[in-house]
Amino acid sequence: MTQSKYSPLSLGTERIGKLLAQYAIPAIIAMTASSLYNITDSVFIGHGVGALAISGLALTFPVMNLAAAFGSLVGAGASALMSVRLGQKDYDTANKVLGNVFVLNIVLGLLFTLIMLFFLKPTLYFFGASDATLPYAYDYLKVILYGNVITHMYMGLNALLRSSGHPKKSMYATIGTVVLNLILTPLFIYQFGWGIQGSAWATVLSQALMLVWQISIFSNKKHFIHLKKGVFKLKKKIVLDSLSIGLSPFFMNAAASVIVIFINQGLSRYGGDMAVGAYGIVNRVVFLFAMIVLGLNQGMQPIAGYNYGAQQYDRVDKVLKMTIFYATGVMFVGFLIGQFFPSAVASVFTTDEQLIEHAVRGLRIVMIFFPIIGFQMVTSNFFQSIGKAHKAIFLSLTRQMIFLLPCLIIFPQIWGVNGVWYSLPVADLASSVVAGIVLFNQLKQFRRAHNES
């Protein structure tokens, strides 16, 4: 087996700053490109289909989050497991992780698709759809669900590309999907006249084409980790370890799905369809900065996981602190944009004055504590990266279920539609304090273990 340029062994020896740049920059570029596509997609829908279509798109977020939850249950968990196994020099298990991801994604992807298609219309009404917005949400989600298995496979293999020492190929896969989407979406919406379904078909077809390329990469026997006979048989320990680590992002996305339901219901009840559409705009903008931090997290994950497996705790500590520093800077930029340029941002998506007014209010309130959110996001992902699933799950659920959900129930009854918006920054502040306490205790353990060694 070659250990040349395809080897991930440099994760334990190369300078941390250089490694983080090597792994995080491609991930940031990929995540930013993906987020920018989501923004331009909403712009195409807003201007090419209408303001109500943006509201319909916002109603699909709970299902999209739930689909992402099952995808991350396999992909994110297997990615972290592979990093740790590579750090332990257990290459046989690392290869089997790759094969198991294929099988698990197919099984879970098909089950999710069949169940959701059967209950789709009543589910969307429950999420806050009105008779005016339901057709848009239904038409979009129906197509997305047809390609759900493709999405799961594409995201899972991209995570494994990063963990197996190919961050640039992971970036190319994401950028390739974005470029194809940007070509196909306006073609399908404007030229073919497919409306909101055109956007969904563009997403599925783009991911399918890049999935073929990812499979061809992992079929190359020159790669350190590659597909071979015997790796597709499900192994109980690999499945359980992957799923246990993946429970943190799973619960985070599942909780996000529940939260978005409450947000959409509250906005619909107190502000109407335009308030729901405003959340669609706010979500896209917030998502842009969150995806940049996610790119940093994805760069940190293989470095932290490998060195934790190799018991090099000083390197784990260093990559964590460096990631937190950069994530805080990114979110501070988002804070400045949200506070000083919200009208300009909202106007990119629509010309509807009522929708812009709702979006400006939402952006200013939601992004008020943005500078501290980067810390909370990195901390939660860090525990997932080193395989401490219980702490990652706790931190993931703290913001969504312990703080945000009660606020979404209580605040709107006091402040109406503003109460829905107020809930988000309050939960951000409270969960960041909890994350700081948990992380402080973990770093003390690292220092103790480092001194003993």
FIZA-396718 format. One record per residue (C-alpha): x, y, z; residue number from 1. Coordinates in Angstrom, 2 decimals. Layout:
N
> x, y, z, num
> X, Y, Z, NUM;
...
This chain:
453
> x, y, z, num
> 0.00, 0.00, 0.00, 1;
> 1.44, 3.35, -0.97, 2;
> 1.94, 6.03, 1.63, 3;
> 3.00, 8.80, -0.69, 4;
> 0.86, 11.83, -1.37, 5;
> -2.29, 9.88, -0.53, 6;
> -1.16, 9.16, 3.06, 7;
> -2.92, 10.94, 5.95, 8;
> -0.01, 10.23, 8.31, 9;
> 1.18, 13.87, 8.18, 10;
> -1.79, 14.71, 10.45, 11;
> 0.36, 13.62, 13.38, 12;
> 3.59, 15.38, 12.42, 13;
> 2.98, 18.46, 10.25, 14;
> 2.69, 21.94, 11.79, 15;
> -0.87, 22.54, 13.06, 16;
> -1.32, 25.90, 11.34, 17;
> -0.29, 24.45, 8.00, 18;
> -2.55, 21.41, 8.47, 19;
> -5.56, 23.53, 9.39, 20;
> -5.03, 25.67, 6.31, 21;
> -4.55, 22.56, 4.17, 22;
> -7.76, 20.93, 5.38, 23;
> -9.96, 23.90, 6.31, 24;
> -9.44, 26.19, 3.31, 25;
> -10.75, 23.64, 0.77, 26;
> -13.67, 22.87, 3.10, 27;
> -14.41, 26.58, 3.60, 28;
> -14.31, 27.21, -0.13, 29;
> -16.61, 24.25, -0.71, 30;
> -19.04, 25.17, 2.07, 31;
> -19.10, 28.84, 1.06, 32;
> -19.74, 27.89, -2.55, 33;
> -22.55, 25.57, -1.43, 34;
> -24.06, 28.29, 0.74, 35;
> -23.79, 30.87, -2.03, 36;
> -25.63, 28.44, -4.27, 37;
> -28.44, 28.20, -1.70, 38;
> -28.61, 31.98, -1.71, 39;
> -28.63, 32.30, -5.50, 40;
> -31.15, 29.46, -5.65, 41;
> -33.47, 31.44, -3.40, 42;
> -32.83, 34.53, -5.53, 43;
> -33.77, 32.62, -8.69, 44;
> -36.91, 31.32, -7.00, 45;
> -37.82, 34.70, -5.50, 46;
> -37.48, 36.61, -8.77, 47;
> -38.41, 33.80, -11.17, 48;
> -41.34, 32.24, -9.30, 49;
> -42.46, 34.80, -6.70, 50;
> -42.37, 35.93, -3.05, 51;
> -44.75, 33.17, -1.94, 52;
> -42.36, 30.61, -3.42, 53;
> -39.70, 31.79, -0.94, 54;
> -42.22, 31.16, 1.84, 55;
> -42.90, 27.71, 0.38, 56;
> -39.16, 27.01, 0.27, 57;
> -38.84, 27.98, 3.96, 58;
> -41.48, 25.38, 4.81, 59;
> -39.23, 22.65, 3.39, 60;
> -36.42, 23.37, 5.87, 61;
> -37.68, 20.93, 8.57, 62;
> -37.72, 18.03, 6.12, 63;
> -34.35, 19.05, 4.69, 64;
> -32.91, 19.19, 8.21, 65;
> -34.37, 15.79, 9.03, 66;
> -32.91, 14.31, 5.84, 67;
> -29.56, 15.86, 6.73, 68;
> -29.88, 14.33, 10.20, 69;
> -30.01, 10.80, 8.80, 70;
> -27.24, 11.61, 6.34, 71;
> -24.95, 12.95, 9.09, 72;
> -25.82, 9.99, 11.33, 73;
> -23.83, 7.87, 8.88, 74;
> -21.46, 10.29, 7.13, 75;
> -20.27, 12.47, 10.02, 76;
> -20.01, 9.53, 12.41, 77;
> -18.07, 7.39, 9.95, 78;
> -15.80, 10.30, 9.09, 79;
> -14.81, 10.87, 12.73, 80;
> -14.39, 7.11, 13.26, 81;
> -12.12, 6.85, 10.23, 82;
> -9.90, 9.68, 11.50, 83;
> -9.49, 8.03, 14.88, 84;
> -8.75, 4.61, 13.32, 85;
> -6.16, 6.13, 11.00, 86;
> -4.52, 7.76, 14.03, 87;
> -4.40, 4.30, 15.63, 88;
> -2.87, 2.84, 12.41, 89;
> -5.91, 0.52, 12.04, 90;
> -6.10, 0.71, 8.24, 91;
> -8.19, -2.42, 7.76, 92;
> -11.05, -1.00, 9.83, 93;
> -10.73, 2.37, 8.05, 94;
> -11.33, 0.65, 4.70, 95;
> -14.31, -1.23, 6.09, 96;
> -15.78, 2.05, 7.35, 97;
> -15.85, 3.22, 3.73, 98;
> -17.77, 0.15, 2.54, 99;
> -20.22, 0.29, 5.43, 100;
> -21.08, 3.91, 4.59, 101;
> -22.33, 2.77, 1.18, 102;
> -24.72, 0.20, 2.58, 103;
> -26.03, 2.26, 5.50, 104;
> -26.73, 5.31, 3.34, 105;
> -28.72, 3.27, 0.83, 106;
> -30.83, 1.59, 3.54, 107;
> -31.55, 4.73, 5.59, 108;
> -31.99, 6.92, 2.49, 109;
> -34.64, 4.66, 0.97, 110;
> -36.57, 4.28, 4.23, 111;
> -36.67, 8.03, 4.79, 112;
> -37.82, 8.70, 1.22, 113;
> -40.69, 6.19, 1.32, 114;
> -42.00, 7.36, 4.70, 115;
> -41.84, 11.08, 3.89, 116;
> -43.45, 10.78, 0.45, 117;
> -46.40, 8.94, 1.98, 118;
> -47.09, 11.67, 4.58, 119;
> -45.78, 14.72, 2.71, 120;
> -48.89, 16.94, 2.36, 121;
> -50.20, 16.58, 5.94, 122;
> -46.63, 17.04, 7.19, 123;
> -46.26, 20.34, 5.35, 124;
> -49.58, 21.62, 6.71, 125;
> -48.34, 20.75, 10.19, 126;
> -45.14, 22.69, 9.49, 127;
> -47.18, 25.86, 8.92, 128;
> -48.10, 25.71, 5.24, 129;
> -51.13, 27.61, 3.99, 130;
> -53.18, 26.85, 0.87, 131;
> -51.14, 29.54, -0.89, 132;
> -47.68, 28.16, 0.02, 133;
> -48.34, 24.39, 0.05, 134;
> -48.04, 23.83, -3.74, 135;
> -44.57, 25.38, -3.82, 136;
> -43.30, 23.39, -0.83, 137;
> -44.82, 20.13, -2.08, 138;
> -43.48, 20.44, -5.63, 139;
> -39.97, 21.19, -4.39, 140;
> -39.76, 18.50, -1.71, 141;
> -41.24, 15.75, -3.87, 142;
> -38.32, 15.98, -6.28, 143;
> -35.72, 16.34, -3.52, 144;
> -37.02, 13.16, -1.86, 145;
> -36.73, 11.24, -5.14, 146;
> -32.99, 11.92, -4.99, 147;
> -32.55, 11.48, -1.24, 148;
> -30.32, 8.38, -1.49, 149;
> -28.06, 10.22, -3.94, 150;
> -27.79, 13.14, -1.50, 151;
> -26.91, 10.84, 1.41, 152;
> -24.25, 9.03, -0.60, 153;
> -22.77, 12.25, -1.96, 154;
> -22.46, 13.88, 1.46, 155;
> -21.18, 10.72, 3.16, 156;
> -18.41, 10.12, 0.62, 157;
> -17.41, 13.78, 0.72, 158;
> -16.88, 13.53, 4.49, 159;
> -14.75, 10.40, 4.01, 160;
> -12.66, 12.11, 1.33, 161;
> -11.59, 14.69, 3.91, 162;
> -10.88, 12.09, 6.59, 163;
> -8.82, 9.90, 4.26, 164;
> -6.44, 12.71, 3.29, 165;
> -8.13, 14.29, 0.24, 166;
> -9.53, 17.67, 1.37, 167;
> -9.05, 19.24, -2.06, 168;
> -10.99, 16.48, -3.83, 169;
> -13.80, 17.00, -1.31, 170;
> -13.74, 20.70, -2.19, 171;
> -13.80, 19.96, -5.92, 172;
> -16.84, 17.70, -5.46, 173;
> -18.77, 20.43, -3.67, 174;
> -17.73, 23.17, -6.07, 175;
> -18.58, 20.92, -9.01, 176;
> -22.07, 20.45, -7.59, 177;
> -22.46, 24.19, -7.11, 178;
> -21.31, 25.03, -10.64, 179;
> -23.65, 22.46, -12.18, 180;
> -26.50, 23.82, -10.04, 181;
> -25.85, 27.39, -11.13, 182;
> -26.02, 26.29, -14.76, 183;
> -29.05, 24.01, -14.47, 184;
> -31.26, 26.02, -12.06, 185;
> -31.87, 29.12, -14.25, 186;
> -32.11, 26.83, -17.29, 187;
> -34.82, 24.69, -15.69, 188;
> -36.72, 27.63, -14.09, 189;
> -36.59, 30.23, -16.87, 190;
> -35.95, 28.30, -20.08, 191;
> -37.90, 25.09, -19.41, 192;
> -40.54, 26.78, -17.24, 193;
> -40.40, 24.13, -14.52, 194;
> -40.88, 26.63, -11.68, 195;
> -39.71, 25.65, -8.22, 196;
> -39.38, 22.01, -9.34, 197;
> -36.63, 23.12, -11.70, 198;
> -34.48, 24.12, -8.74, 199;
> -35.01, 20.75, -7.08, 200;
> -34.17, 18.79, -10.24, 201;
> -31.00, 20.84, -10.68, 202;
> -29.91, 19.91, -7.15, 203;
> -30.52, 16.17, -7.58, 204;
> -28.88, 15.90, -11.01, 205;
> -25.82, 17.89, -9.92, 206;
> -25.24, 15.68, -6.90, 207;
> -25.73, 12.52, -8.98, 208;
> -23.03, 13.55, -11.44, 209;
> -20.53, 14.35, -8.68, 210;
> -21.37, 11.12, -6.86, 211;
> -20.17, 9.18, -9.89, 212;
> -16.87, 11.06, -9.68, 213;
> -16.52, 10.37, -5.93, 214;
> -17.06, 6.65, -6.47, 215;
> -14.40, 6.65, -9.18, 216;
> -11.93, 8.23, -6.70, 217;
> -12.56, 5.60, -4.04, 218;
> -12.28, 2.87, -6.67, 219;
> -8.64, 3.86, -7.31, 220;
> -6.40, 1.26, -5.64, 221;
> -3.55, 3.79, -5.42, 222;
> -5.47, 5.62, -2.72, 223;
> -4.67, 4.95, 0.92, 224;
> -8.35, 4.17, 1.54, 225;
> -10.24, 2.53, -1.33, 226;
> -13.10, 0.19, -2.15, 227;
> -12.23, -3.48, -2.33, 228;
> -13.77, -6.87, -1.87, 229;
> -15.13, -7.54, 1.60, 230;
> -15.60, -3.96, 2.81, 231;
> -19.33, -3.79, 2.02, 232;
> -20.36, -6.37, 4.60, 233;
> -21.86, -4.57, 7.57, 234;
> -19.76, -4.98, 10.70, 235;
> -21.64, -4.61, 13.96, 236;
> -18.88, -2.68, 15.75, 237;
> -18.28, -0.31, 12.83, 238;
> -22.01, 0.35, 12.46, 239;
> -22.54, 0.94, 16.17, 240;
> -19.41, 3.09, 16.57, 241;
> -20.29, 5.18, 13.51, 242;
> -23.88, 5.67, 14.59, 243;
> -22.95, 6.49, 18.19, 244;
> -20.51, 9.21, 17.07, 245;
> -22.97, 10.37, 14.41, 246;
> -25.73, 10.75, 17.00, 247;
> -24.48, 14.24, 17.86, 248;
> -25.00, 15.77, 14.37, 249;
> -28.11, 13.58, 13.97, 250;
> -29.74, 14.99, 17.09, 251;
> -28.55, 18.47, 16.15, 252;
> -30.22, 18.29, 12.74, 253;
> -33.29, 16.49, 14.07, 254;
> -33.65, 19.11, 16.80, 255;
> -33.18, 21.81, 14.16, 256;
> -36.07, 20.25, 12.25, 257;
> -38.31, 20.47, 15.31, 258;
> -37.17, 24.02, 15.99, 259;
> -37.89, 25.18, 12.43, 260;
> -41.40, 23.76, 12.75, 261;
> -42.00, 25.93, 15.82, 262;
> -40.40, 28.93, 14.12, 263;
> -42.55, 28.57, 11.00, 264;
> -45.70, 27.97, 13.01, 265;
> -45.02, 31.00, 15.21, 266;
> -44.19, 33.27, 12.30, 267;
> -47.21, 32.05, 10.34, 268;
> -49.54, 32.60, 13.30, 269;
> -48.28, 36.05, 14.30, 270;
> -46.90, 37.43, 11.03, 271;
> -48.44, 35.49, 8.12, 272;
> -46.85, 34.03, 4.98, 273;
> -44.48, 36.98, 4.51, 274;
> -42.97, 36.44, 7.96, 275;
> -42.32, 32.82, 7.03, 276;
> -40.70, 33.99, 3.81, 277;
> -38.54, 36.40, 5.83, 278;
> -37.23, 33.45, 7.81, 279;
> -36.33, 31.82, 4.51, 280;
> -34.14, 34.85, 3.74, 281;
> -32.67, 35.09, 7.26, 282;
> -31.92, 31.38, 7.25, 283;
> -29.98, 31.64, 3.98, 284;
> -27.87, 34.54, 5.25, 285;
> -27.16, 32.92, 8.63, 286;
> -26.42, 29.68, 6.82, 287;
> -23.68, 31.38, 4.78, 288;
> -21.63, 32.25, 7.87, 289;
> -22.49, 29.00, 9.63, 290;
> -21.20, 27.08, 6.61, 291;
> -17.88, 28.91, 6.74, 292;
> -17.52, 27.84, 10.38, 293;
> -18.61, 24.35, 9.36, 294;
> -15.76, 24.39, 6.84, 295;
> -13.37, 25.27, 9.67, 296;
> -14.85, 22.43, 11.73, 297;
> -14.41, 20.00, 8.85, 298;
> -10.78, 21.08, 8.57, 299;
> -10.29, 20.61, 12.32, 300;
> -12.04, 17.23, 12.49, 301;
> -9.43, 14.92, 10.88, 302;
> -6.57, 16.75, 12.65, 303;
> -8.20, 16.56, 16.09, 304;
> -9.45, 13.00, 15.56, 305;
> -6.10, 11.67, 14.33, 306;
> -4.03, 13.27, 17.08, 307;
> -6.52, 12.28, 19.76, 308;
> -6.25, 8.68, 18.54, 309;
> -2.43, 9.04, 18.62, 310;
> -2.64, 10.54, 22.17, 311;
> -0.92, 13.77, 21.09, 312;
> -3.09, 15.98, 23.27, 313;
> -1.01, 19.13, 22.89, 314;
> -1.71, 19.09, 19.14, 315;
> -5.42, 18.51, 19.79, 316;
> -5.49, 21.51, 22.13, 317;
> -3.70, 23.72, 19.60, 318;
> -5.95, 22.96, 16.63, 319;
> -9.04, 23.53, 18.78, 320;
> -7.96, 26.98, 19.95, 321;
> -6.89, 28.01, 16.46, 322;
> -10.25, 26.96, 15.01, 323;
> -12.17, 28.88, 17.69, 324;
> -10.17, 32.04, 16.95, 325;
> -10.94, 31.98, 13.22, 326;
> -14.59, 30.99, 13.74, 327;
> -15.12, 33.97, 16.05, 328;
> -13.70, 36.32, 13.43, 329;
> -16.02, 34.94, 10.74, 330;
> -19.13, 35.37, 12.86, 331;
> -18.12, 38.90, 13.85, 332;
> -18.17, 39.84, 10.17, 333;
> -21.68, 38.38, 9.97, 334;
> -22.71, 40.46, 12.98, 335;
> -21.55, 43.68, 11.26, 336;
> -23.43, 42.87, 8.05, 337;
> -26.61, 41.91, 9.90, 338;
> -26.65, 45.10, 11.96, 339;
> -25.60, 47.69, 9.38, 340;
> -26.67, 46.34, 5.97, 341;
> -29.83, 44.22, 6.49, 342;
> -31.97, 46.11, 3.97, 343;
> -29.41, 45.71, 1.20, 344;
> -29.13, 42.00, 1.96, 345;
> -32.90, 41.40, 1.95, 346;
> -33.34, 43.35, -1.29, 347;
> -31.14, 40.85, -3.11, 348;
> -33.80, 38.16, -2.65, 349;
> -36.97, 40.07, -3.49, 350;
> -38.50, 43.39, -4.42, 351;
> -41.56, 42.83, -2.22, 352;
> -41.49, 45.66, 0.37, 353;
> -43.44, 43.74, 3.01, 354;
> -41.11, 40.75, 2.76, 355;
> -38.05, 43.02, 2.97, 356;
> -39.42, 44.73, 6.09, 357;
> -39.91, 41.40, 7.88, 358;
> -36.46, 40.16, 6.79, 359;
> -34.65, 43.31, 8.01, 360;
> -36.19, 42.96, 11.45, 361;
> -35.29, 39.28, 11.60, 362;
> -31.68, 39.79, 10.49, 363;
> -30.97, 42.48, 13.08, 364;
> -32.39, 40.47, 15.97, 365;
> -31.10, 37.02, 15.05, 366;
> -27.50, 38.14, 14.43, 367;
> -27.09, 40.23, 17.59, 368;
> -24.95, 37.60, 19.41, 369;
> -23.23, 36.26, 16.30, 370;
> -19.66, 36.87, 17.60, 371;
> -20.02, 34.10, 20.23, 372;
> -21.82, 31.52, 18.07, 373;
> -18.60, 30.45, 16.34, 374;
> -17.19, 29.32, 19.68, 375;
> -20.29, 27.26, 20.45, 376;
> -20.31, 25.60, 17.02, 377;
> -16.62, 24.67, 17.15, 378;
> -16.89, 23.30, 20.69, 379;
> -19.79, 21.01, 19.85, 380;
> -18.07, 19.71, 16.71, 381;
> -14.79, 19.23, 18.59, 382;
> -16.25, 16.61, 20.92, 383;
> -17.70, 14.79, 17.92, 384;
> -14.28, 14.87, 16.25, 385;
> -12.56, 13.10, 19.13, 386;
> -15.32, 10.50, 19.50, 387;
> -16.86, 11.83, 22.74, 388;
> -20.39, 11.41, 21.48, 389;
> -22.19, 12.00, 24.80, 390;
> -20.70, 15.47, 25.25, 391;
> -21.27, 16.40, 21.62, 392;
> -24.91, 15.30, 21.87, 393;
> -25.39, 17.24, 25.10, 394;
> -24.01, 20.45, 23.61, 395;
> -25.98, 19.99, 20.40, 396;
> -29.26, 19.57, 22.24, 397;
> -28.59, 22.28, 24.82, 398;
> -29.14, 25.14, 22.40, 399;
> -32.01, 23.61, 20.45, 400;
> -34.13, 21.82, 23.01, 401;
> -33.19, 23.13, 26.46, 402;
> -33.01, 26.84, 25.62, 403;
> -34.50, 27.60, 22.20, 404;
> -37.65, 25.43, 22.29, 405;
> -39.01, 26.89, 25.59, 406;
> -38.26, 30.41, 24.30, 407;
> -40.20, 29.71, 21.08, 408;
> -43.17, 28.57, 23.15, 409;
> -43.14, 31.46, 25.67, 410;
> -41.75, 34.55, 23.92, 411;
> -44.28, 34.80, 21.02, 412;
> -47.11, 34.88, 23.55, 413;
> -45.51, 37.99, 25.05, 414;
> -44.00, 39.82, 22.05, 415;
> -45.81, 38.26, 19.07, 416;
> -43.75, 37.84, 15.90, 417;
> -40.77, 39.61, 17.53, 418;
> -40.82, 36.95, 20.24, 419;
> -40.02, 34.31, 17.63, 420;
> -36.98, 36.30, 16.53, 421;
> -35.87, 37.08, 20.11, 422;
> -35.76, 33.37, 20.95, 423;
> -32.79, 32.69, 18.67, 424;
> -30.15, 35.05, 20.13, 425;
> -31.21, 34.26, 23.72, 426;
> -30.58, 30.55, 23.08, 427;
> -27.25, 31.36, 21.41, 428;
> -26.02, 33.24, 24.48, 429;
> -27.14, 30.63, 27.02, 430;
> -25.77, 27.63, 25.09, 431;
> -22.40, 29.33, 24.58, 432;
> -21.99, 29.70, 28.34, 433;
> -22.69, 25.98, 28.82, 434;
> -20.27, 25.05, 26.02, 435;
> -17.55, 27.12, 27.68, 436;
> -17.95, 25.26, 30.98, 437;
> -17.84, 21.81, 29.34, 438;
> -14.84, 22.69, 27.18, 439;
> -12.88, 24.15, 30.12, 440;
> -13.18, 20.85, 31.99, 441;
> -12.10, 18.86, 28.92, 442;
> -9.01, 21.01, 28.38, 443;
> -7.99, 20.44, 32.00, 444;
> -8.09, 16.68, 31.30, 445;
> -5.90, 17.13, 28.21, 446;
> -3.32, 19.13, 30.15, 447;
> -3.24, 16.49, 32.88, 448;
> -2.80, 13.67, 30.36, 449;
> -0.12, 15.62, 28.48, 450;
> 1.86, 16.27, 31.67, 451;
> 1.65, 12.62, 32.69, 452;
> 2.94, 11.47, 29.30, 453;
